[in-house]
Amino acid sequence: MVTDLLEWLQNLPQPALVGATGLLVMLECTIGLGFIAPGESGLLIAATTATTVPRFVILWAVVTVCAGIGDSIGYAIGKRFGPRLRDTKLIRRYGTDAWDKATDVLQRRGAWAVFFARFLPVVRTLTPAAAGTSGLPYRKFLPAVVSGAAAWSLLHISIGAALGEAAKRVEGMLSTGGLIVVGVLAAVAVIALIRFKKKKALAPTSSQTKEPAGTQDAGDEPVGS
């Protein structure tokens, strides 16, 4: 069953598979579209087909470029709207606490924040736009984006390829029922990991921003007025 699915994926036209994966990653990295594009999950699935060096390298290169394009779009949006972008509905969808965390790290770390933000869900989508609003020069932004995207995609493609090979071996040792159980457990583990990473990315700032936000609201417009 698993082998059949992996073989079906591998038999898909490679340009279409790689292109679709790159598009999902680019959309996830583009601020405002990250909610509707499962780029990280799509990359892990597509990576199970990276069974040869050429397939691996092509997928890696395309995903790196597409991630860089998505981040550059976010940078351009941030540069266009400036600090007032924080007060838009777009940022409120992600959470102003996540935005504040991204801007705070940028102020302290500069271009390095762009590199490391690539590995943090939600924050990685906001950081390029925050970099644009902060005035970080694009000549410093681009190398950090490309290197971060290359490291992030290399990690995920390696994990996906390893999972694909492991699934084939496990299938040879388990019955159909056992495979279903393993599949369900793996899916639950992946979902739990993604949720944990998102909560970890948001939690520190949430506690820091609650008091100032309440103070500002109370001063600007008292409740019940």
Secondary structure as GFF3:
##gff-version 3
##sequence-region A 1 225
A	DSSP	alpha_helix	2	11	.	.	.	ID=ss1
A	DSSP	alpha_helix	14	29	.	.	.	ID=ss2
A	DSSP	alpha_helix	39	47	.	.	.	ID=ss3
A	DSSP	alpha_helix	53	81	.	.	.	ID=ss4
A	DSSP	three_ten_helix	82	87	.	.	.	ID=ss5
A	DSSP	alpha_helix	89	94	.	.	.	ID=ss6
A	DSSP	alpha_helix	96	109	.	.	.	ID=ss7
A	DSSP	alpha_helix	111	117	.	.	.	ID=ss8
A	DSSP	alpha_helix	123	134	.	.	.	ID=ss9
A	DSSP	alpha_helix	138	171	.	.	.	ID=ss10
A	DSSP	alpha_helix	176	220	.	.	.	ID=ss11
###
